[in-house]
């Protein structure tokens, strides 16, 4: 990216935070020397530098451009010792560090967010080369009004109150010390406008999580409630340039998209993307403030962000036009942001990229309300190599069983070394909706004739789809086909009884027994996470009941005989087929009901030998 000023020596506090991470990368892309200050710097440095390298526009040596130092808001005076020359050559400072969580104690929040910020200014006042001090406030800074500090803490909670108080005091202190300043007030910051990537799971992300978990019974606020959004890369790019303009000294900039849909419209779009139902009712904020917090799905502190206020972004628009980034201001790729939130289990699970292998590019997101993982084989030894178009054509579609989800195929697919599409079945895993006789969602995933692989519950769906769309299925693999094995126990054959006793079921024990590694295995951990959703448990009960019906099982066995494509049946030695069949059967020694999970190499080899 074009450098418009000479390289600066820049300090960024809170550099490991969501905005801080993107900002450091943006500053490095513009050629600056950056000191990233954060807590636990020694432990984080290696991973942090590696992650930053992944965001740079060009592959470059940043050893002399980026350093990582220790910083603690409660020990600001110790920052000087992190620099060989005491930081005397620092020219620009971005202050992003803050104690950020709901339920903070007032004293703790004040000491870190207010006192820590003012102590930092005291230290900076002794730096002869300092040209600008910038900090991140928040788009609600003007809502403080004439309330006293005590009233702010009572009405807003510790985090938001301390940020508003800090904002006011920072301006006064900076003016007193003659430090040129600029305030950046972003709204709710969502993922990258291109990739959707995010590292933040609070704010509106909490509403997405509540919907995902079936906890959002009503829409908070009214039809005018406005919670503006902005993409993290726009915030970072604006921030990385703003000090280059003298006109920004002593100014505040609201970073948000004033055309963000209202909150009810946003929630409806979230629901449509994830295949969920939009809550029918709304509850005024005034009513929610009277509801005991234990009855709410999230913290009551978030209610202070719900209003129908509008914001003047004229100065931001004018300056971003001069910067050449005005086209980045409108918020985009909300769907990609939702996918990123779900991929990471809203911060409860490792990012999906951590499962990638050198030969595959792995992505995950929603398609018609169904969560789908795409495995794309790439040429070369790096997943960043140019993808071979011939190898990226879908040759495999895998449909999981109970109580698993799509990641249960990961080890098998990587051994088959072929591109694959892996959906979480509707109503299961991370998908919305419910499993029905409609296969539109599956049909739209398959372009060229593919091998369809089903496990347990997924074998029934695979079989029925193969018969309904013979031109799209060139081979069928049924692993542990439930209709050829023993019927579920009598309790499992009753959905209402299962639901009645659902509170007494030890789901952790069920999932941990799926693989010898237990919760240390990614597929097991993801399956356990999916079971935290009440809608998934309900769907499992209903499908178990259907799988136990004798007429249904006989019907599925009859359908199997109607196929005229290559078919392979695979079963574990400890969970063999009980019904006779004319199809080829491979028994996996030592395996139980989930051989693709526990014995992926043997299953992959059997598929290669039969289907190719």
Residue, then its C-alpha position, 0 to 999 in steps of 0.5 A: x500500500x502506498x506510503x504517504x509519509x515517512x515511516x514512523x516509530x509507533x506504539x500500540x497498546x492492546x495490540x493483541x486485541x481485535x482492533x489492535x491486531x488488524x491495526x498493527x498489520x495495517x501500520x506494517x503494510x504502510x511501512x511503519x516501525x511498530x511496537x506491539x504492547x500487550x500483557x504476557x508478551x513473552x508467551x504470546x510473541x511467537x504466535x502473535x508475530x506468525x499471525x501478523x505475518x499472515x495478514x501482511x500484503x506482501x511476504x516480508x521480513x518484519x524482524x526489524x519492523x515489529x517488536x512485542x513488549x510487555x504492557x499492563x494498565x496497572x503498571x504503566x510506569x514499567x513500560x519505559x523499561x521495555x525500550x532500550x532508550x526509554x521509548x524516546x524515539x516514539x512518534x505516534x501512540x495508539x491506546x487500545x488497551x482496556x479491561x473489557x468484559x461484562x461484570x467488572x468491579x467498578x474499582x477495577x474498571x476505573x483503575x485500568x480504563x481511567x487511571x491507567x490511561x491517564x498514567x500513560x499520558x503522564x509518561x508520554x508527556x516526557x517523550x520529545x518526539x511524540x507527534x500524536x496520541x490516538x485512542x479508541x473510545x466508542x460510538x456511545x461516548x456522547x451518551x454520558x450527558x451530565x451524569x456523575x461518575x457514580x450515576x454512570x456506573x449505576x446505570x451503565x455498568x463498570x465497563x461502559x461507564x469507565x470508558x465514557x469517563x476515561x474518554x472525557x478525562x483523556x481529552x482534558x489531560x491531553x489538552x493540559x499536557x499539550x499532547x496532540x490527540x485524535x479520538x476514534x469512536x467505532x461502533x460494534x466492530x464485526x469481521x473483516x469485509x473480505x474474509x469475515x474473520x473475527x476475534x471478538x465475540x461480544x456485543x452483537x455477536x452475543x445476539x448471534x450466539x443466543x440465536x444459535x443456541x435458541x436462547x433469544x426468545x424476543x428481539x430487544x428494543x423496538x423497530x427503531x433500535x439502531x446498533x450500527x456496525x463497521x468492519x474491522x479492516x475499515x477501522x484499522x485502515x482509517x486509524x492507520x492513516x488518520x495521523x497523517x492529516x493535521x486536520x485530525x488533531x483535536x478531532x473525534x471520528x465516529x467509525x460506523x455505517x449509518x445505513x446499517x439496518x435496524x436491529x430487528x432487520x439485522x436479527x432477521x437477516x441473521x436468522x435467514x442465514x443460519x436457517x433459524x426462525x426470527x423471534x416473533x416478539x419484541x421487548x422494550x429496553x425499559x422492560x428488559x432493565x427490570x428483568x432479573x439478570x439471571x433470567x436473561x441470556x446475556x449481560x444487562x450491561x449490553x442494554x446501554x447500547x440499544x437506542x434509536x440514536x443517529x450519529x454524524x459521520x460527515x467528518x469521517x466520510x470526508x477524511x476517508x475520501x481523502x485517504x482513498x478508502x471511502x468505499x470501505x466504509x459501508x459494512x459488508x460481508x455480515x454473512x462471512x462474519x457470522x460464519x467466522x463466529x460459528x466456525x470458532x464456536x463463538x470463542x469456545x472452540x479452536x478456529x477451523x483453520x487449525x485443522x487444515x493440512x498441507x494438501x487441503x484448503x478448508x472453509x466452513x459456512x452456511x448454505x441455505x441455512x445448512x452449515x457446510x464444510x468444504x475440503x478443497x485439495x490444493x497442489x504443492x505443499x502449501x495450502x496457499x498454493x494455487x488450487x488445481x481446478x481439476x482436483x477441486x471439483x467435488x468428488x465426495x459428499x459425506x453425511x454424518x450420523x448421530x450424535x456426530x456432526x460433519x467434522x467426524x469425517x475429517x480424518x477419513x477425507x484427508x486420507x482419501x486426498x480428494x475434495x469433499x463437501x461435508x454438511x451438518x445435517x439440517x437440525x444437527x451440528x451447527x445447521x438450522x432447520x430440521x431434517x425433512x424429505x426435501x433434498x433441495x439443500x443437498x441437491x444444490x451442493x452437488x454439481x458433478x456426479x459424486x460419491x455419496x458417503x453416509x454414516x448411521x443416520x446419514x445412510x438413510x438420507x444418502x440412499x434416498x437421495x441417490x434414488x431421487x437423483x441418479x444423475x448426481x450420484x455415481x457411487x454410494x458408501x453406507x457406513x454402519x447403516x442403521x436399518x441393517x443393524x440392531x434397533x435402538x433401545x426401547x427408550x430411544x424409540x420414543x422421542x417424547x420419553x427421550x425429551x422427558x428424560x433429556x435433563x438426566x442424560x450425561x451428554x459429556x459421557x456419550x460424546x467422550x466415548x466416541x473416540x479413545x482420545x475423548x474430548x481431545x479429539x476435535x470431532x468429539x469436542x465439536x460434537x459435544x459443543x453441538x449437543x449444548x444446543x437444545x434444538x440439536x438434542x431434540x432433533x437427535x431424539x426425533x431421528x432416533x425414534x424414526x430409526x427404531x421404527x420397524x416399518x421404516x427400517x424394512x422400507x429402507x432395506x427394500x430401497x437398497x435393493x433398487x440401486x444400480x450404482x456401485x455400493x459399498x457397505x462398511x461396518x465395525x467388527x463390534x457393531x456388525x450388520x444383522x440383516x442379509x444383503x447382496x451388496x459388498x460388505x467390508x468389516x473393519x477389525x476392532x471398530x464399533x459403530x463409528x469406524x470412519x472416526x476411530x479407524x479412518x485409514x481402513x475406511x479410506x482404503x476400503x472406499x478407494x478399492x471399491x469406488x476409486 
